[in-house]
Amino acid sequence: MADRLPALADRLSVVEADALRVDALPGPPPTALVANLPYNVAVPVLLHLLELLPTLRRALVLVQAEVAERLAAGPGTSAYGVPSVKAAWYGSVRRAGSIGRRVFWPEPNVDSGLVALDRRPPPPGDRAATFAVVDAAFAMRRKSLRSALARWAGSPAAAEARLRAAGIDPHARGEQLSVEDFTRLAGTVPQDG
Ligand SMILES: C[S@@+](CC[C@H](N)C(=O)[O-])C[C@H]1O[C@@H](n2cnc3c(N)ncnc32)[C@H](O)[C@@H]1O
């Protein structure tokens, strides 16, 4: 940069760090994330940076096509899962384009997809508690929430009580719940039993 565009060189900072562990960035707080993410850790890097950098308003990231589909999926679809709900905590997510493998050299064995995220205020509730119940619900995604959340709640009966307290059918499955549903569920009072 200093060689090629010396007039702008002071506007670029290169941070040599593990993107999964970086805990601070130099310069003014960033407002946009634009990245060709490392495909094997794309979701954790994206979620880590959204958590670390509350000033980020927008993200445009290139990821493996299947991951793009998962990130942008809505409730009730087969691609909907942990990445979809956690990304939706931070903002509205959409597919922003498909990129075939032929545009890269050497040609990789996967296709790519662009994902755009526009930040909005998160649902009212605790993020870590919400993400914990999301992880529990999708660990057994084919089971009813009453069963899938038994360990999280302490027992199937306690799971049912908390689901009912949140206004959620205990026989529903995690893939049917929105991020707002999960947040409401995480905020219910733990039951004995
Ligand atoms: C898909 S490539 C994109 C490279 C370049 N930005 C581009 O667009 O041509 C992802 C890059 O992230 C780097 N990478 C992998 N894991 C990383 C991590 N945990 N932290 C930071 N960079 C990482 C890889 O070495 C690779 O250079």
PDBQT file of the ligand as one rigid body, heavy atoms in Angstrom, charges set to zero:
ROOT
HETATM    1  C1  LIG A 201     -10.880 -17.357   1.545  1.00  0.00    +0.000 C 
HETATM    2  S1  LIG A 201      -9.253 -16.733   1.906  1.00  0.00    +0.000 S 
HETATM    3  C2  LIG A 201      -9.336 -15.058   1.429  1.00  0.00    +0.000 C 
HETATM    4  C3  LIG A 201      -7.991 -14.452   1.093  1.00  0.00    +0.000 C 
HETATM    5  C4  LIG A 201      -8.033 -12.989   0.612  1.00  0.00    +0.000 C 
HETATM    6  N1  LIG A 201      -8.652 -12.132   1.601  1.00  0.00    +0.000 N 
HETATM    7  C5  LIG A 201      -8.771 -12.894  -0.693  1.00  0.00    +0.000 C 
HETATM    8  O1  LIG A 201      -9.917 -12.420  -0.714  1.00  0.00    +0.000 OA
HETATM    9  O2  LIG A 201      -8.202 -13.307  -1.728  1.00  0.00    +0.000 OA
HETATM   10  C6  LIG A 201      -9.271 -16.692   3.655  1.00  0.00    +0.000 C 
HETATM   11  C7  LIG A 201      -7.962 -16.255   4.287  1.00  0.00    +0.000 C 
HETATM   12  O3  LIG A 201      -8.115 -16.283   5.712  1.00  0.00    +0.000 OA
HETATM   13  C8  LIG A 201      -6.922 -16.823   6.290  1.00  0.00    +0.000 C 
HETATM   14  N2  LIG A 201      -7.324 -17.437   7.593  1.00  0.00    +0.000 N 
HETATM   15  C9  LIG A 201      -7.692 -18.701   7.863  1.00  0.00    +0.000 A 
HETATM   16  N3  LIG A 201      -8.038 -18.856   9.155  1.00  0.00    +0.000 NA
HETATM   17  C10 LIG A 201      -7.854 -17.635   9.736  1.00  0.00    +0.000 A 
HETATM   18  C11 LIG A 201      -8.013 -17.145  11.055  1.00  0.00    +0.000 A 
HETATM   19  N4  LIG A 201      -8.449 -17.943  12.058  1.00  0.00    +0.000 N 
HETATM   20  N5  LIG A 201      -7.729 -15.842  11.292  1.00  0.00    +0.000 NA
HETATM   21  C12 LIG A 201      -7.307 -15.024  10.295  1.00  0.00    +0.000 A 
HETATM   22  N6  LIG A 201      -7.150 -15.425   9.016  1.00  0.00    +0.000 NA
HETATM   23  C13 LIG A 201      -7.406 -16.718   8.744  1.00  0.00    +0.000 A 
HETATM   24  C14 LIG A 201      -6.423 -17.834   5.274  1.00  0.00    +0.000 C 
HETATM   25  O4  LIG A 201      -5.038 -18.011   5.425  1.00  0.00    +0.000 OA
HETATM   26  C15 LIG A 201      -6.773 -17.126   3.955  1.00  0.00    +0.000 C 
HETATM   27  O5  LIG A 201      -5.719 -16.282   3.552  1.00  0.00    +0.000 OA
ENDROOT
TORSDOF 0
